[in-house]
C-alpha cells in the first residue's frame, strides 16, 4: 500500500513539477537560491502528502504548499540578509530586445514590485485557475480574490504607464 502511495505521489509530482519552478521564478532571481527553494518545496510536498485528502485537485494543493514554502523561505532569508537590493537593481539584457519582449520585461518588473500575496494572485490568475481554486490556495474568499485581482490589474496598468512615460510633466522642446 505504501509503495502505491509513493508511486502515485511521484507521478503527480512529476506531472506538475512546473508549478514549483514557476513559483520560484516569481519570488527568486538567483539560480542557486531557486534550486534550494525547489528542493525545500519538494521536501515540504513529500512531508505533507499524507495530509492531502483529495478534496482539491493535486495541482491546487501543490500551489498552496509551494507558495507557502516560498514565502516562508523569503521571510527567513530576509532576516539574514544585511543589505537587500532595491527594486531598481535589475539585470540588464545584453542584446537589444524587440518591442514585445520589452513590454513583457516591463510587465515582469511591475509584477516584481507587488506584495508577495499579490504576486501569488497574479501567478495563479495567469495559470488560468478559477477564482475558487485561487481562494482555496491563498485562504482568501472568492469575492476577495476577485476584488484584489481588479485592484492589482489597475495597479499594474498605472505602473506600466509610469514606466512608459516616467516624466509625464516634462516639456519636450
N, C-alpha and C positions, 0 to 999 in steps of 0.2 A: 504494500500500500504506500509506504513512504517513497519507494522508488517511482511510483506512478505520479505522486505529488511533485517530486523533484523534476521529472520529465515534463510534466505539464507546465510547471513554473518556467523551466528553461525554454520551452517552446514559445510561450507567451512573451517572455523577456526578450528573446531574440527577435520576435516579430515586431516588438515595439521599442527596441533599443534606441531608435532615433529620438524618442522623447527625451531621454537623459541628455543626449548631445544638444538638442535644441534648447533645453532649459539652461545648460551650461553656457551655451553661446550667448544667451540673453544676459547672463549675470557676470560672466568672467571673460577676460580677454587674453590672459596669459595661458599658453598652451599646456604648460606643466600643471598649472592650477586646475585647468579644465580636466586633465587626466585624473588628478587627485579627487576632484569632486565627483566625476563619473564613477570612480571606484567606491567612493563613500555612498553614492546613490545605490549602486548595485548591492553593497553590503546592507544598507537600510531596507532595500526591497526584499532581499533574502530573509533578513531578520523579521520583517513584519508580514511576510507572506502567509504564515499560519493564521493571521488575523483577518486575511482577506476573505470575506464571506460571499462574494459573488453577487451582492445586491447591485453593484455598479459594474460597468464594463472594466476589464482589466486595465485598459488604457487610461480610463478616468482615475482609477486608483493609483496607477503608476505616476500620472501627472502630479497627483496630490503628494505622494511620497517624494518625488524628485524636487518639486518646488519647495517643500518644507526643508528638505536636506540642503538645497542651495541657499535658502535664506538663513538657515542655522549656521552654515559654513561661513557665509558672509559676515554675520554678526560676530562669530568667534574671531575671524581674521581681522575685522576692523578694530577689535580691541588690541590686537598685537601689532598693528602697523603704526609706526611712529609718525609718518607724514604721508597721508593719502594724496594721490594725484587729483588735480582739479578736473572737472568735466572738459576743460579746454585742451587737455593733453590727449590728443587723438593721433593715431597712426596716419601718416600722410602717404597716399598712394604714390608709387614711384613712376607709374605711367599715367598719361592723361586718360581720363575715363569719359565715356560718352555721356550724353545728357541723361539717358535713362539710368545708367549706373550711378551718376552723380546724384540724381533725385533719390535713388534708393539709399545711397550713402547718407544723405541728409536726413532721410526718414529714420534710418538706424541710429544716427546721432541724436535725433529728437527723442526717440524711444529710450535711449540710454539715460536721458535726464529724468525720466519718470521715476516715481517711487517704486520700491520693489513689488508691492501689490499690483500697482497699475501696469508694470511690465508683465507680470504674470497674466493679468487680464488680457492684455494685447496679444501675448503669445497664444493663449487658449482661443481667443477670438479668431486669430489668423489661422489657427489649425482647424477652423470650422466646427468647433464644438458648440453644441446647443447651450443656451443660457442655463438650462437645468444642470447640465454637466459642469459648466464653469462654476455655478453656485455650489455644487457638491464638492468640487475640488478645493475651492477657496474658503468655503464656510460662510459665504455671503448668501443673501436671499436672491432669488431670481430677479426681483424688481431692482434690488441694489446693483446687481451686475449690469442690468440694462441702463440704469441711470449713470453709473460710473463710466460705462463704455461711451455713452453720449458725451460726457464731460471730457473724457480722455481724447476723443476724436477732435473736439473743439480745441483742447489744449495743444494737440499735435499740429492742427491747422495753424494756430497762432504762432507756434514755434517755427514752423516751416516758412511762414510768410516773413518772419523776422530774419531767418537765415537767408532768404532770397533777397531781401531788401533791408540790410542791417541799419541803414541810415535813412529812414523814411522822410525826415525833415530837411535833409541836406539839399542845397540848391545846386543842381548841375549847371555849369556855365560853358 
